[in-house]
Amino acid sequence: MKFDVIICASGESTRMGENKLKFDVGGMSVLKRSITAFYTLPFVKKIIVVTKKEEIDFVLSAINGLDKTKFEIAIGGNTRTESVKNGLQLASAAGVLIHDAARPFVSQEIIEKVAKSVEINGSGVPALAVNDSVRLVENDKIVDGFERDNLRFVQTPQGFLTDELKSCFTKLAPNESATDESELYARFVAPVSIVDGSHDNRKLTTMGDYLGANMRVGIGYDIHRLIPFKKLMLGGIEVEYHLGSLAHSDGDVVIHALIDALLSASGEFDIGSHFPDNAPEYLDIDSAILLSNTMEIIKKKGYIVNNASLIIIAEAPKLADYIPLMRVKLARLMGISYENISIAAKTNEKVGEIGENIAIASYATVTLV
């Protein structure tokens, strides 16, 4: 089933004090980050961005570099209900997904679960269990309680069959509105099917939500023995030296440490789980390929790299001339700015196997958003 996507981007950002959709998250605006999550999915036919007239140029800048034929722009109304209704007028695919632009951390995994639920059940909304007790308050006094096992926090994207959702809007009284589409669907069509949401899929509402929003930190480490008659690969660059790394792959300790840091930050198992060192397909493989594959895992989970910091520990050779090349190579592989990668080289002061030039090691720290 094909889906059109409606990105709700016409809010006032009242509690933030300025247009939060323009804030930077890992080198992208919040709006572009939200759009990008849907853009590459094969079942997405069209993306409809609902915005204010005065923000059309900003929307155009957010989709710059993307296939503009895949986008349409609708003008928002005074309420979310009006805005979604305006966007729906441009929707023609069998299914429709409505997403808050202020939820830039949505993963493709959640989007796919919602879409599958629509195909099977006619609707799909990501939801989270309520862990805190919920009370009804009147005049600053608790007057009633709720059974929280039956309560859920709902998120976006919310998915429906397009014609059914359109019919809901025709049944609303003039000036009547709803907090979201699941409320309308449950009222006029049928109970809404839910799928598991994610705490990562948070909505940016206040400045506190933005500062450090969903920042994840990962640490990686790798070490290899040095032997004659092997290439020395570091950070995707061949370093001229008479010794190279003993390894099943090309033995690039920098990339291996970086991969472990990326996987750790994203909540995945380590490099050996994804690329076993006894699998024949990885014999002598270029570690840059493994990093590219790792980035696909990262992107699938809805993360992008904010920055990476690496340390190479080697008694020899001197690496100063190679470090700029490593930074360029890794920046390209991870799709981030050169300035967001730092690499330092240290000796081990002739201590231990590294100090005796028997081994080489690397540490990596990354942040994902």
N, C-alpha and C positions, 0 to 999 in steps of 0.2 A: 504494500500500500504506500502511495505517495502522500507526503504531508507538506502543507504550507506552514510556515512559522511566523507568528506575530510577536515581535519584540516590542514590549511596552516601554517606551522611552520618552514619555511626555509628562512625567511627574514634575513637581515643583521643587523637590529636594529641600523642603522647608526646614526639617530638623538638621540637615547637614550645613545649611547656610549658603551653599553654592551648588552648582550643577555637579553632582557626584559622578555622573556618567563620563565626565571629562578627566577624572582622576586617573593617575597612572598606576597600573598594576603590572609589574614585570615588563615594562616597556610598551604596554598597550593601554589604551583608554579602557575604562570599565565597559563602555558600550562595545568597543571592538572585541574585547575579550568574550563578551556574551554572544556576539554574533558569530565569532570564530568557532565556538563550541558546536554550532549547528551546520556551519557552512560546508564542511567536508563530508557530511553524512549522506550516503547514496540515496536514502529515501526522502530527502528534503528537496522539494521541487522549487520552492520560492521562499524568500525571507522578506516579510513586510515589516518595516520599521515604522512604528507610530511615534511621531514626534511633534513638537511645536514648530510653527512656521519659522520662528527666529532661529531654530536650531538645525534647519535643513542643511546648511553648509557644514556644520559639525558632523552630521550623519554621513554626508558625502565624503568627508575626510576619513571617517571611520571605515568606510568600505573601499577606500582607495587601494588599488592593487588587487582587489577581488573582481570576480566576474560581475559587472554591474547589471547584466541582463538577468541575473538571478535575484535582483532586489527590486522592491517597490517601496515607496514612501507614502504613508497616510498621515493626515493631520489629526492630532489628538483632540479630545473634547475636554469638558470641564471635570469629568469624572473618569475613573478607570473604565466603567461600563460603557460610556460614550466612546472612549478611545478604542476599546476592543471592537465595538460595533463598527466603527469606521474602518478598522483594519480588516474585519471579516468581509467587508464588501469587496475586497480585492482577493479574497481566498477562493480558490477554485479546485484545489486538490481534494481527494476523498476525506483525508484527515487534516486536522489542524492542531498545532501546538502553540499555546500561549505562554510566553516567558517574560518575567520581569527582567529588564535590562540591568537592574541593580543587583542581580544574582550572577556575578561574573565567574563564579567557581563551579558552575554546574558541570558535571562530567558527562561524557558521551555515553557512559554506561547507564546513567539515570535516564537520559533522553531515549536511549534504545528500549529500556524497560517500559517507559511510558508509551512509546509508539507500539510496542508489542501488545500491551494491555488494550490499547484502542482497537487493534486488529482483532483481538479475541473477545473483548467485553464491550467495546463501543466507547470506553472512556478509560482514562488512566491519570492518576494524580499522585505525585510522590508525597509521602507522609512520614512523620516521626512520632514515636510514642511520647506521651507527656510524663516526665519524671517527677515534676513538682506537683504538689497538691494545688487544686484550683478551687476557688471559692467565689460565690456570688456576693457582691458588696453593694450595699445601699446606704447612703449617708454615712460613709466611712465606717460601716459596721458589717461584719460577715453575717449574712442571713441564710445562706444555704451552701451546700457543697455539691460536688459532682464526682461520679465514679470515674477516675482518670483512666481506667483500663479501656473505657469506651471513647476516650478523647484522643485526638491527634493534632499535631501541628502540620499544616499542609504547606507545600512549597510549589514552585513551578519548575519545569514546564507542566502545564495541565493540558491533557490531550483529549480530543473528542472527534466524533464523526462530524464533518463540517456542516452538513445540512441539519443535523440534529441541534448543533449549537446555535446555528443561525435562527432556527425556529424558536429557541428560548428568548432571543432578543425581541422577536415580534410579539411575544406575550407579555412583555413588561408594560406597565402603565407609563404614561408620559412622565419624565423626570425621575422615574424609579431607577434605583441602582442596586448593585450587589457588591460585596467585598471582593469576590472573584467568580470565575466561571463555574467552578464546582458547585457553588451555591445555587446558581441558576439551573444547572443541569439536574441536580438532585430535586429541585423544586418542580421542574416542568417535564423532565424526561424519565429519569430512573436514578436509583442510588449509584453513586460514583465508585468505580473500582480504584483501589489504592495499590501502590507499589512502594517498596522501601525507599525512603528518601535518605539524605545524608546530612550530617551536621556541617560538613564542608560547604554544602550548598546554601550558605547563609545569604541573607539580604543585607546590603549596605544601607543602613538607615541613619546612623549617627557617625560622627567623626571617630568615635571609639571603635566602631565596626571596621573602619577603614585602616586605622593605624595598626600595622602588623597583621592585617586581615589574612587569616588562613596561612600564615607563614609556617612552612615546614622546614626543618633542618635535618640534613643527613650527613653522616661522617663515613668516609671510606679509607681503606688502607690496603696496600699490596706490596709484596716484596718478592724478588726473584734473584736466583743466583746468576752470576756472570760467568760466561764460558767463552772460549775462543770459537771462531768460525760461525758466529751468529750475528745477525744484525741487531743493533741497539735502537729500538723504536721508543720514543718518548713523546707523549702528547700528539701522536699521529705523524711525527717527523722523524726521519732517519738521521741519527746522530753518528758522525764519523768517529769510530772508535774500534780498537782491536778486540773488544769483548762485546758480547750481546747477552740477552736474557735467555735463560733456560726455561722454556715453557711449552705448553701444548699449543697455544696460539702464538702470535708474534711476540708475546711477553711484554707488552707496553704497560709498565706499572702505573703510569700516570692515568691512562684511560681506564685501566682496571679499577684503580682506587676511585676514580670519578664515577664509574658505573655503579660501584657499591654504594657510594654516597647518594646518587640519584635514586637507586632502588630503595635504600633505607628511608630517605625522606618521603617517598611515595607510599610507604607501608608494604613494599614488596619483599620477597625473599632475596637472598644475596645473589651475586653474579654466578656462582657455581650452580645454583638451582635453575637459572635461566639458560646458562651456556656451560654445560658440564665439561670438565677438562679431560674427559675420556670419550667424548662424542667425536666420531671421525669427521663430521662436517665442520668442526671447529679447529681441526689440525692446521696449524700455521696460518690461521685466518687473520686478516687485517683487523686489529681491534677497533678501528674507526667504524667498521661495519657493525660490530657489537654495540658501539655507542649509538649508532643510528637506530638500531633495533630497540635499544633501551629508550631512546627518545620517543619512539612510537608507543611504548608502554606508558610513559609519562603523559603524553598527550591524550591517550585514550582515557586516562584517569582524570583528565581535566586540569592538569598542572602545567605551568611553564617555569623555566628556570629563571630565577631572579638574579643570582650571582653564584660564582664558583671561586673558591680559593684553594690553591694546590701548593704543596711543598714536595720537592724532589730531594731525596737524601742520597748523595753519592759522593764518594771520595774523588772520583774522576769519571768522565772528563769535565772540563769547564763547559758550562751550559748557557752562559750569558747571551751568546750570539744566537742561540736556538730558541730561547724563550719567546721572543716576539712572534716567531713562526708558529710555535705551539699555540699561542693565544689566538692567532687568526684561525688556525685549523679547528680548534675546539669551539670557537665562537660560531663558525659556520655549521659545524655538526650539531650544535645545540640550538641554533637559531637565535642567538642573543648577541648583544653588542660586545665588541672587543674589550671595551672599558669595564665590562662586568665580569671579566676573568682576570684573576691575578695568579701568577706562578712565581714561586721563589725556589732557589736551589741552595741547599746547605750541605756541608760536609758533616761527617760524623766524628770529626776530630781524631781520626785514626783509632777509634774505639770499636771493638766488635767486628763482625763479618763485613759490615758496610765500611767501617774504617779501614779494614784490610783490603778493600776493593774486591771482596768475594761476592758481594751482593749489592743490590740497588733497591730503594724503596720509595714509596710515595704516600702522602696523606692527602685527602680531599675533604673539603667541607662545602656543601651546597645549600642554598635556600630555594625552596619552591613556593610559588603562590598560585 
